[in-house]
Amino acid sequence: MWGGRFAEGPSAIMREINASIPFDKALWRQDIAGSRAHVAMLAQQEIVSTEDAEAIDGGLQTIAAEYERDGVPEDWDLEDIHMTVEARLTELVGPVAGRLHTARSRNDQVATDFKLWTRDAMDRALDGIAALQRALVDRAGEHAASVMPGFTHLQTAQPVTLGHHLLAYYEMLRRDSARFSAAQERLNECPLGAAALAGTGFDLDRDMTATALGFDRPTANSLDTVSDRDFALDYLNAASQCALHLSRLAEELILWASQPFGFVRLPDSLSTGSSIMPQKKNPDAAELVRGHAGRIIGCTTALMVTMKGLPLAYSKDMQDDKPPVFEAAGLLDLCLAAMQGMIAGADFNTDRMRNAAGLGHATATDLADWLVRAADIPFREAHHITGAAVKLADSKGCTLEDLSLEDLQGIDSRLDDRVRAVLTLDASVAARRSYGGTAPDQVQARAREARQALGMED
């Protein structure tokens, strides 16, 4: 490729640092699809003959079949997937292959390939998120009334239901899905025709290639087109946020699966044993989901730092754009699948959860709320009275529900037997019927809304 300009070929060091075929061969399907759309447009615009276009298209289809069967060969002298395809096309159809690169550059070519690949990665992420959401919604409906402790600061706060807890992650993933969908909308403009940086003097039909490749429209500025990697960063940012959510869920499953909690048994198929301790069942899949979040965030940082100081238009630094996206996408797809399997196959110990919810005076707020309603006193005063009741229960080693009427009225005469009705776990969760609350009927209603949004059958 360089023979017309350089007297010597590249040194071994230059050859190694310059070659991207070891990783950008992943773009072969997109590269061939883009080339087929481009040559069809060149023929329609009478820039190449129909005969030449048909020969080129036939050669590209042959290459696609070869790569599907045998994989992509790695010849570092050819540098990248674009020249690898073109070299093989030349072997198949002869010099006419050289017409394929008319009115395009590797700059707009790689931008197109990478956008197509990233768009597919976003589709996979959306599918994986939806599968995990369906698992969460199924289990939430199953456990809409299963009581567990709700925590703040990892201290028992108020009783909630397991279904409500699981639906919290459904909501996080709903936002993740929206981020990927919005990123797809921004991505969906076709770079082909921007050429190296300034456009081209050939009479192209950029709308034709955009439509053929499933884009909404062609890009509007050639300089921006070949410089833009916002779509890759959009993917990575959405992937990082999603990975953070998966990591939080993984951390909870890890805690819940430990013997002190005992809230859940994770599937054997997503757990491992110990090389020395026969009794161990380690939540390794969850731990790896938690760990992979750090790698995905690292990929995002890597590309941000690469792009932060680049002038217009294309710089070779941008060759390093693909490895972090490829790595993050592979990790995210795997994490979503692993988490879906863990949630779908989890065996929740609802008796253990319920018992834990009864510890730590989780219904104290219900006592304070009752005083506000029944005694018509300010909440701050009710809070103080309830704190005294908690102190007394602690000193007696019992729950609030177990305090006698004499104990309660010794704290405040306005407390009477009616208060006992609000101090049970079931009464506590049932009372929280505000929209978005943990009451079982609210959880069921939200689960139905979620099932409808996900297209699940009732």
N, C-alpha and C positions, 0 to 999 in steps of 0.2 A: 504493500500500500504506500510505502514511503519512497519508493524508488525514484520518482520524478523530482524529489526535492533534496534528498540526502545522499551523500556519496557513500556512506557506510550504513550498515544495519545497526540496530540497537545493541548495546552491550548486554551481557547476561544480567547485570543488575537492573538495567532499564527494562529489559524484557520481563523480569519477575515482578518489579514494582508496578508495571503498567498493565499487566494482564488481569482482566476481571472475569475471564471465562469460568474459573472455578466456582464463582457464585452467581454470575448473571446468566449462566446457562438455564437457571430456573425460569427465565423469561422467554424460553423458546416458543411456547404456544402463542404468547402475546406478540412476539416479534413476527412470527409467520402470519398471524391474523392481520397485523398492521400492514405488512408488506402486500398481502393479497388485496386489502382494501385500497392501498395506495396505487397499485398497478392497474386495478380496475378503473379507478378514477383517471389515471393517465391515459388509458385507452379511450374512455368516454370523451375526454377533452382533446383527443387526437394529438396528444404529446408523444405517445408511442403507438405503434400500429396494433391493431387487434390481434394479428398473428403473433407478434412478439409478446403481447400481454398474455395470450393464452399459453404460450410456451413457458413463460415465467410462472404463471399461476399453477400450471401442471407440475413444474419442478418443485415449487413450494409445497404442494400437496404430497409429493413423493418424499421430500425431506421430513415433513411432519410425520408421515408413516414410519420412516426410518427411526426418527428420534423416539417415537412412541414405543417402538419395538426394542431398540438397542440402546437408547439413551443418547446423550449429546457428547460427541468426542471433545476432548480438551487439547487443543493445539495452541500453546501459549503464543506462538508467533502470529496467530490470527487475533489475538488480544481478547475479543469479546464475542458475545453471541451474535451480534449483527454481522461481523466479518466472517464468523464461522458459517452462518447460513449462506451468506453471499458466495463464499468460496465453494461450498458444496453445490450451490445453484449453478455456478460457472461450470463445474465438472459435469453437471447434468444437461445443461442447455447451451453451453458455449458462451461466446462473447455477448450474446443478447442479454445475458444476466446483468451486464453492466448498465443496462437501461433502467433497471429497477430503482437505482438511487437518484434518478433524475428528479429535481425539484424537492429534495429532502436532504437532511443532514443527519448524522448520528445524534445530534443534539435534540432535534424534535422527535427522532425515532425512539430514543431511549426514554424520553419523557412520556411518550405514548405507551410504550411497553410497560413502564413502571406504573403509570396510572391504571392501566388495565389490570395489572397484577394486584395492585393495592385495592382496587374496587372489588376484585374477587375475594381478597382477604377480609374486607369489610363485610361482604356477604356471609362468609364463613363465621365471622364473629357474631353477626346478628343471628345466625342459625343456632350457634352454640349458646348464646344468651337466652334465646327463646326456649331451648330445650331445658336449660337450668331453671328458668322461670316456671315452666310447666311442672317440673319436679317439686319446686317450692310450693306452688299453688296446690298441687295434689296433697302434699303432706300437711299444708296449712288447713285445708278443709277437713282432713282426717283428725286434726288436733285443735280444732277451733275452740274447744272447751277444756283442753288439757292444761292445767294450771302449773306454772313454773315461777321461780323467782325472777323478777326484773331487777337489773342491777344498774346502779350508777357508782362510779369509782370502784367497780367490781365488789361493791357492798350491796347486800339485799336492800332493795328500795321499796318496791310495791309488787304485789302479785300481777303477773300478766299471763297470757296464754301462749303456749308454744306456737300455735297458729299465727298469732300476732307477731311473734318474734321472727318467724320464717318469712312472713309477708314484708317485714322491714327490708329484707334482702331482695325480695321481688321489686320493691320500689327503687332500690339502688340500681338494680339491673335495668329497670325501665328507663332511668336517666342515661345509663350507659348505651342502651339501644338508641335513644334519641341522639346521643353524641355521634355515634357511627352513622346514623341516617343523615344527619346534617352534614357530616364530613363528605358523604357520598354526593350530596347535592352540589357542594362546592367543587368537588373533584371533577364533575362530569362535563368537562369541556375538553375538546380534542386538540392536542398540540400539533398534529400533522399539518404541515404547510408553513409552519414558522421557520423551517429550515435551520440554518446555523444560528441566526440571531435577528436577521433583518427582513425575513420573508423571502419571496422569490419572484423573479420576473416571469415565470411561467403562469399561464392562465389556468389556475387550479380551481376545482370545485371543492372547497374545504367542507362545505355542508354535506357533500356526498360521503366523504370519508368519515366524518363525524357520525352520521347516521348509520353507516355500515358497521361501525364499531360500538354502537350503542351509547354514544355520547349525546348530550342534549344540544350541543352547539360547538362550533370551533372557538378556540381561545381568541381574545381580541387584541393582544399585543404580543408581537413576536419576541421582543426582548424579555418580557416577563415570562413568556411561555417556556423558554429554554432555561431560565433561571429559577423557576418555581419548583420548590419541593414542599410547599405548604401542605399538599395532600398527604405526603409521607409523614409530616409532623402531626397533622390532624389524626392520622391513624394511630401514631405512637402515643399522642396525648390521650386519645380515647381508650387505647389499650392500657395505658398506665392507670387511668382512673378505674377502669374495670378490674384490673389486677389488684388494686388497692381494696376494692370491695370483696373480691374473692379471698384475699389474704385475711381480711377481718373475719369472714365466715369460717375460713380454715382455722384461724386461731380459736374461735369459739368451739369448733368441733374437737380440736385438740384438747382444750380444757375439759370439755364435757365428757370426752372419752377417758380421761384420767380417773384413777380409782377414787380420789377424794370427791370428785363430782359424781361420776357414775351415771350421767344423764343419757348416754348413748353408747351403743356398740356399732362400730363402723363395719362395713362389709369386709369379710376375709379377703376378698379379691382386690381390695384397695388398702390392705394393711400388710405389714411384714412382721417377721419374728426376729429373735436375737440369736447371734451365733453362740452365745454362752448361757443365756437365761431362758430356759424352756417355757416359762410362763408368760413371756412378753408377747404382747400384740401391739405393735407400734403403728401410730397413725401417719405412716410415712408419706402417703399420697397428699394428705392435708398439709404436712410440713413442707413438702416440695412446692405445693401451690403457694404457700406463704413465702418460700424462698424465691420462687420464680418471679414474684412481684418485683423484687429488687433488681433482677436482671432486666425485666421489661422497662422499669424506670431508668435503668442505666442506658438502655438502647435509646430512649428518648433524649436523655442528656447528651449522648454521643452525637446524634445528628444535629441537635440544636447548636452544639459547640462547633461542629463542622460548618454549619451554614451562617453563623453569626456575623462573620466579617467579609463575606464574599461580595465582590463588586459584580455588576452586570457584565457579561451575561453568563456563559458557561465557563466553569473552571474545573480542572481535573479533580479537585477535592471532592466534587459531587459524585465521583465514582464510588466514594465510600458511603453513599446514601442507602444502598440496598442491603448490605449485611445487617445493620441494626433492625431494619424493618422485617427482613426475612426471619431473623432470630426471634424477634418479639412476636411475630404472627404465629410461628410454630409453637412457642411457649404458651401463648394465650389460648390457642385452639386446644392444646393439651390440658391446660388448667380448667377450662370450661367443661370439657368432657369428663375429667376426673371428678370435679365438684358435682356435676349432674349425677354421676354414679354414686357418690357418697350420700347425697341427699335422698335419692330414690331408694337406696338400699339400707339407710340408717335404721337401726332398731332403737327407738327412743324409750327410755325407762321412765314412763310418766309417773309411776308411784314414787320413784326417787325424786323426781322434779317437784312433785306436790309436797312431799315431806320437807324438802329444802325451802320451799316457798313459805312454809309455816315458821321458819326460823327467822330471827332478826326483827321480830315485831313488824312484819311487812304491812300489816293493816293499820298502822298508827295513823296514817293520813285519813283513813276512813273514820277513825274516832274523832279526829279534829273536824272533819267535814260534818259529822253528825252534830257536834256541838254548835257549829255555825247555823245549821238548819233548825235543830230542835230548841236550842237555848237562845238563838238570835244574838250571838256574841261575835265580836270581831275575830277574824281568823288568827291574828297574832296571839290573842288571849287563849283561843282554843289550842293553838300550837303549844303554848306554855303548859296548859293543863295536861295535854297529851304527853308532853315530855316527862311530867311528873309520874304519869301512869306507867310509862316505859321504864322509868327508874325503879319504880316499885316492883314491876314484873321481873326486872333483872335481879333485884335483891331476893325475890322469892324463887327465882329459877323457873318461872312459868311464862306462858304467853299472855298477851293482853286478854285474849278470850277466856283464859282460865282465872282471871282476877275475880274475886267475889264482889257482890253488890256492896258489901260493907267496905271492901278495899276501895272501890271506885268512888263511893260517896264520901269516903274519908279524904279523898283528893278534891272533889268538888260535888256539892249536893245536887247539882243539876244533872249529874250522870245517873241514869236509872236503867232498869232492865231492858228497855227498848234498844239500848246501844248494842246489846249482844248480837242483834240481827245483822249489824253491819260489820262485825269483826271476823266473820268467817271468810275463808279464801274465795269461795264461790260467790259470796255476796260482794266481795271487793271487786272482782273482775266484772261481774254482771253490772255493777253500778257505773262502770266507765263506758257509757253508751254515747258519749260525744263522738261526732264524726271523726273517724281515724283512731278511735279508742280500742281498748283490748277486750271489750265485752264480746262474748261468743257470737251474739247475733250480728255485731258490727264486723267481726272477723269473717263470718260466713258471707255477709253481704259484699265485703271487699274481695273475697275469694271468687265470688260469682262474677263480679266486674272484671277481675283479672282473667278468669277463664274465657269470658266473652272477648276480651281484648286480644287474647292469644289464639282465638279460634278453636278452643277446646270444646269437645262435646260434654254436655252435662250427663 
